[in-house]
Amino acid sequence: MNGRRVTFGGTQPPPQEMPTHSDLEPEPTSSQSLLTDRRSFSQAVVIAPPNPVAAPESKLTLRNVCKNFHTKTGKFNAVQDINVEVQAGEFLCIVGPSGCGKSTLLNIIAGLEKPDEGQALVNGRPIVGPGTDRVVIFQELALFPWLTVLKNVEFGLRMKGVGKREREEKALHFLKMVHLTRFSRCYVHELSGGMKQRVALARALAIDPEILLMDEPFAALDAQTRDILHEELQEIWAATRKTIVFVTHNVREAACLGDRVLVFSTHPGRIKREIEIRYARPRRLEDPNLVAFSKSIVAELKAEVEKVAQEELDYDWRTGEKKPVLRPRDHDVGSGI
């Protein structure tokens, strides 16, 4: 009955009434539902309201968000008509071809950009600028080379006015979470790429944001380090239950990390499809059961990537013969040596 609960109404039988013409009609046939006899149904049952369990809280809401940029060649429509509800504690991944507005949307959520149309809200309140309830981790890390690892992690807490002892305790707590306690006195130049990324993550978590925004944070890392960080990020997310919005080009990464994956079309960026990843955690990239999810994402992306290729190879595509992006000789990486 459309998800509504039906319960019998009370222990007393319904009051008896004098027979009427309608009472003398034949009983409903087997093909007829009791619901069609409204009089009998109203006496027999009471329609209860929907299950009183509260609906999940929307931590982040985007309503009809549009963003344009003005360039020398005219107006560039970066994103258009974006409508998203992100629940508290959800891990949302966004994938799409280059230039489709993924990072622009992340900047709008961070408060670094303002939408030209529509609304971006956190906990039902409009985003009017940057705030400590939202923290961004970029691909290019903004760590301070003149500070130690510990002082880098403490920095946000210091800006919030947290006392020295408390901020050091919190910084060490999150350094332990990312397995960098013994490097707390080191400087940034003494760390590997993966370790620097862990420092950035610890610094973001230390100020206890409600939403963690990650813009291709693992793109520059080698495959082995990236795989390790995928596992660690899932562990941290399970422990903290932060709401995470994660932008990536890596389809397998999105399938591995996300509860949902939003596939963006080429510019103007729109949500082409939403794919739910209903699979147990923790997940690993090499898990064969994730292949089906990855294939679904790739199938949606293929046409969009082709559009980008057409734009980048504009002259070749307009001359009539559609040349493949990768020609046969591009696959030849060693013959004749």
C-alpha positions as CSV (number, residue, x, y, z in Angstrom):
1,M,0.0,0.0,0.0
2,N,2.7,2.5,-1.2
3,G,4.9,2.0,1.9
4,R,2.1,2.9,4.3
5,R,1.5,0.9,7.4
6,V,-2.0,-0.6,8.0
7,T,-3.1,-1.6,11.5
8,F,-6.4,-2.9,12.8
9,G,-8.3,-0.2,14.6
10,G,-9.0,-1.2,18.2
11,T,-10.6,-4.2,19.9
12,Q,-14.3,-3.3,19.7
13,P,-16.2,-4.5,16.7
14,P,-17.7,-1.9,14.4
15,P,-21.2,-0.7,15.3
16,Q,-24.0,-2.6,13.6
17,E,-26.1,-0.8,11.1
18,M,-29.5,-1.5,9.5
19,P,-29.1,-3.3,6.2
20,T,-29.2,-1.1,3.1
21,H,-29.4,-1.9,-0.6
22,S,-25.6,-1.8,-0.8
23,D,-25.4,-4.4,2.0
24,L,-27.4,-6.8,-0.1
25,E,-25.0,-6.7,-3.0
26,P,-22.9,-9.8,-3.8
27,E,-19.6,-10.3,-2.0
28,P,-16.6,-9.0,-3.9
29,T,-15.1,-11.5,-6.4
30,S,-11.5,-12.8,-5.9
31,S,-10.3,-10.4,-8.5
32,Q,-11.6,-7.4,-6.5
33,S,-9.7,-5.9,-3.6
34,L,-11.2,-5.1,-0.2
35,L,-9.8,-1.6,-0.8
36,T,-12.6,-1.0,-3.4
37,D,-15.3,-1.4,-0.8
38,R,-14.6,1.9,1.0
39,R,-17.4,1.5,3.6
40,S,-16.2,-1.9,4.8
41,F,-12.5,-0.9,4.7
42,S,-13.1,2.2,6.8
43,Q,-14.8,0.1,9.5
44,A,-12.1,-2.7,9.4
45,V,-8.8,-0.9,9.4
46,V,-7.2,2.4,10.2
47,I,-4.6,3.9,7.9
48,A,-1.6,4.8,10.0
49,P,0.9,7.5,9.0
50,P,4.2,6.4,7.4
51,N,6.7,4.7,9.6
52,P,7.8,7.3,12.1
53,V,11.5,6.6,11.6
54,A,13.0,10.0,10.7
55,A,14.3,10.6,7.2
56,P,18.1,10.9,6.8
57,E,19.3,14.5,7.4
58,S,20.5,16.3,4.3
59,K,23.9,17.7,5.3
60,L,24.4,19.4,1.9
61,T,21.8,20.5,-0.6
62,L,22.4,21.9,-4.1
63,R,19.3,23.4,-5.8
64,N,19.4,24.4,-9.5
65,V,23.0,25.5,-9.2
66,C,24.5,27.2,-12.2
67,K,27.9,28.9,-12.7
68,N,29.2,30.9,-15.6
69,F,32.6,32.4,-16.3
70,H,33.3,35.3,-18.7
71,T,36.3,34.8,-21.0
72,K,37.7,36.7,-24.0
73,T,35.6,34.4,-26.3
74,G,32.4,35.0,-24.3
75,K,30.4,33.4,-21.6
76,F,31.5,29.9,-20.5
77,N,28.8,27.8,-18.8
78,A,30.7,25.6,-16.3
79,V,27.9,23.9,-14.5
80,Q,24.1,24.0,-15.0
81,D,21.1,22.8,-13.1
82,I,22.8,20.8,-10.4
83,N,20.4,19.3,-7.9
84,V,21.9,17.1,-5.2
85,E,21.1,16.0,-1.7
86,V,24.0,14.6,0.3
87,Q,23.1,12.9,3.6
88,A,25.1,13.3,6.8
89,G,28.0,10.7,6.8
90,E,27.7,9.9,3.1
91,F,30.7,9.4,0.9
92,L,29.8,11.0,-2.5
93,C,32.2,10.7,-5.5
94,I,32.0,12.9,-8.6
95,V,33.5,11.7,-11.9
96,G,33.5,13.3,-15.4
97,P,35.6,14.3,-18.3
98,S,38.1,17.1,-18.0
99,G,36.6,20.6,-17.9
100,C,33.1,19.4,-16.9
101,G,32.9,21.6,-13.8
102,K,33.7,19.1,-11.1
103,S,36.2,21.4,-9.3
104,T,34.0,24.4,-9.9
105,L,31.2,22.7,-8.0
106,L,33.5,21.8,-5.2
107,N,34.6,25.4,-5.0
108,I,30.9,26.5,-4.7
109,I,30.4,24.1,-1.8
110,A,33.6,25.3,-0.2
111,G,32.3,28.9,-0.5
112,L,35.2,29.9,-2.8
113,E,32.8,30.6,-5.6
114,K,29.3,31.8,-5.7
115,P,26.7,30.3,-8.0
116,D,25.1,32.6,-10.5
117,E,21.8,30.8,-10.1
118,G,20.4,28.4,-7.5
119,Q,21.4,27.7,-3.9
120,A,24.0,25.8,-2.0
121,L,23.1,25.0,1.6
122,V,24.7,23.2,4.5
123,N,22.2,22.0,7.2
124,G,19.5,24.1,5.4
125,R,21.5,27.4,5.7
126,P,22.9,29.1,2.6
127,I,26.7,29.0,2.0
128,V,27.9,32.6,2.0
129,G,31.6,32.0,2.1
130,P,34.4,29.7,3.4
131,G,33.9,28.2,6.9
132,T,35.4,25.7,9.2
133,D,32.4,23.5,8.7
134,R,33.9,22.7,5.3
135,V,37.5,21.9,4.5
136,V,39.1,21.3,1.1
137,I,42.0,19.0,0.4
138,F,43.5,19.9,-3.0
139,Q,45.8,17.9,-5.2
140,E,48.4,20.6,-4.7
141,L,48.9,20.5,-1.0
142,A,49.1,23.8,0.9
143,L,51.4,22.7,3.6
144,F,53.8,25.2,5.2
145,P,57.4,24.2,4.6
146,W,58.8,26.2,7.5
147,L,56.6,24.4,10.0
148,T,57.0,20.8,11.4
149,V,54.4,18.2,10.6
150,L,52.9,18.7,14.1
151,K,52.7,22.5,13.7
152,N,51.1,22.1,10.3
153,V,48.3,19.9,11.8
154,E,47.9,22.4,14.6
155,F,47.6,25.4,12.3
156,G,43.8,25.3,11.9
157,L,43.3,24.8,15.6
158,R,45.6,27.7,16.4
159,M,43.5,30.0,14.1
160,K,40.4,28.9,16.0
161,G,42.1,30.0,19.3
162,V,42.5,26.5,20.8
163,G,45.0,26.4,23.6
164,K,48.5,25.1,23.1
165,R,48.1,21.9,25.1
166,E,44.7,21.0,23.7
167,R,45.7,21.6,20.1
168,E,48.9,19.5,20.5
169,E,46.9,16.6,21.9
170,K,44.4,16.8,19.0
171,A,47.1,17.1,16.4
172,L,48.9,14.0,17.8
173,H,45.6,12.1,17.9
174,F,45.0,12.7,14.2
175,L,48.6,12.1,13.3
176,K,48.2,8.7,15.0
177,M,45.1,8.1,12.9
178,V,47.1,8.6,9.7
179,H,50.1,6.7,11.1
180,L,52.6,9.6,11.2
181,T,53.2,10.0,14.9
182,R,56.9,9.3,14.7
183,F,57.3,12.0,12.0
184,S,55.6,14.7,14.0
185,R,58.9,16.7,14.4
186,C,59.9,16.4,10.7
187,Y,59.6,19.1,8.1
188,V,57.6,18.8,4.9
189,H,60.6,18.4,2.6
190,E,61.5,15.3,4.6
191,L,58.3,13.5,3.7
192,S,57.2,11.4,0.7
193,G,54.2,12.4,-1.4
194,G,51.9,9.9,0.4
195,M,53.1,11.2,3.8
196,K,52.4,14.8,2.8
197,Q,48.9,13.8,1.7
198,R,48.4,12.2,5.1
199,V,49.5,15.4,6.9
200,A,46.9,17.4,4.8
201,L,44.2,14.9,5.8
202,A,45.2,15.0,9.5
203,R,45.1,18.9,9.4
204,A,41.7,18.9,7.8
205,L,40.3,16.4,10.4
206,A,41.8,18.2,13.3
207,I,39.4,21.2,13.0
208,D,36.5,18.8,13.0
209,P,34.7,19.9,9.8
210,E,31.2,18.7,9.0
211,I,32.0,18.2,5.3
212,L,35.4,17.1,3.8
213,L,35.9,18.2,0.2
214,M,38.6,16.3,-1.7
215,D,39.7,17.5,-5.2
216,E,41.6,14.6,-6.8
217,P,43.9,14.3,-3.7
218,F,45.6,11.1,-4.8
219,A,46.1,11.9,-8.6
220,A,49.8,12.6,-8.3
221,L,50.7,9.6,-6.2
222,D,52.1,6.3,-7.4
223,A,49.7,3.3,-7.6
224,Q,51.0,1.5,-4.5
225,T,50.7,4.6,-2.3
226,R,47.3,5.4,-3.7
227,D,46.0,1.9,-2.9
228,I,47.2,2.2,0.7
229,L,45.6,5.6,1.1
230,H,42.3,4.3,-0.3
231,E,42.2,1.8,2.5
232,E,43.3,4.3,5.1
233,L,40.7,6.9,4.0
234,Q,37.9,4.3,4.3
235,E,39.1,3.4,7.8
236,I,39.1,7.1,8.8
237,W,35.7,7.7,7.2
238,A,34.3,4.7,9.1
239,A,35.8,6.0,12.4
240,T,34.7,9.7,12.0
241,R,31.6,9.3,9.7
242,K,32.4,12.6,8.1
243,T,30.4,13.7,5.0
244,I,32.9,13.5,2.1
245,V,32.5,14.9,-1.4
246,F,35.4,13.4,-3.5
247,V,36.2,14.5,-7.0
248,T,38.2,12.2,-9.2
249,H,38.9,11.2,-12.8
250,N,39.6,7.6,-11.7
251,V,36.6,5.4,-12.3
252,R,37.9,2.5,-10.2
253,E,38.7,4.9,-7.4
254,A,35.2,6.2,-7.4
255,A,33.7,2.7,-7.3
256,C,36.0,1.7,-4.5
257,L,35.3,4.7,-2.3
258,G,31.8,6.0,-2.9
259,D,28.4,5.3,-1.5
260,R,27.1,7.1,-4.6
261,V,28.8,8.2,-7.8
262,L,27.6,11.2,-9.8
263,V,28.6,11.0,-13.5
264,F,29.0,14.5,-15.0
265,S,28.4,15.3,-18.7
266,T,30.9,17.5,-20.6
267,H,30.4,21.2,-20.2
268,P,28.1,22.7,-19.3
269,G,28.5,20.2,-16.4
270,R,25.2,18.4,-15.6
271,I,24.5,15.2,-13.6
272,K,24.1,12.6,-16.3
273,R,23.6,9.7,-14.0
274,E,23.7,8.7,-10.4
275,I,25.0,5.3,-9.5
276,E,24.7,3.7,-6.1
277,I,27.5,1.4,-5.0
278,R,25.8,-1.1,-2.7
279,Y,28.8,-3.2,-1.7
280,A,30.4,-4.1,1.7
281,R,33.4,-2.2,3.1
282,P,36.3,-2.1,3.4
283,R,36.8,-2.3,-0.4
284,R,39.9,-2.8,-2.4
285,L,40.5,-1.7,-6.0
286,E,41.4,-5.2,-7.1
287,D,38.1,-6.7,-5.9
288,P,36.6,-8.3,-8.9
289,N,33.1,-7.6,-7.6
290,L,33.6,-3.9,-8.1
291,V,34.3,-4.4,-11.8
292,A,30.5,-4.3,-12.7
293,F,30.2,-0.9,-10.9
294,S,33.2,0.4,-12.8
295,K,31.8,-0.8,-16.1
296,S,28.6,1.1,-15.4
297,I,30.5,4.3,-14.8
298,V,32.7,3.9,-17.9
299,A,29.6,3.2,-20.1
300,E,28.2,6.6,-19.0
301,L,31.5,8.4,-19.4
302,K,32.5,7.0,-22.8
303,A,30.3,9.4,-24.9
304,E,31.3,12.4,-22.8
305,V,35.0,11.7,-23.2
306,E,34.4,11.4,-26.9
307,K,32.8,14.8,-27.0
308,V,35.9,16.3,-25.3
309,A,38.1,14.6,-27.9
310,Q,36.1,16.1,-30.6
311,E,36.6,19.6,-29.2
312,E,40.3,19.1,-28.7
313,L,40.7,17.7,-32.2
314,D,38.2,20.2,-33.7
315,Y,39.7,20.6,-37.1
316,D,40.3,16.9,-37.7
317,W,36.7,16.1,-36.8
318,R,35.2,18.9,-38.9
319,T,37.1,17.8,-42.1
320,G,34.8,14.8,-42.4
321,E,36.9,11.8,-41.5
322,K,36.7,11.0,-37.9
323,K,40.2,10.1,-36.8
324,P,40.5,7.9,-33.7
325,V,42.0,9.5,-30.7
326,L,44.6,6.7,-30.5
327,R,45.9,5.6,-33.9
328,P,47.4,2.1,-34.4
329,R,51.0,3.5,-34.4
330,D,50.3,5.1,-31.0
331,H,50.1,1.5,-29.6
332,D,53.4,0.6,-31.0
333,V,55.8,1.3,-28.1
334,G,58.8,-0.9,-29.0
335,S,58.9,-2.7,-32.3
336,G,62.0,-2.1,-34.5
337,I,64.3,-1.4,-31.5
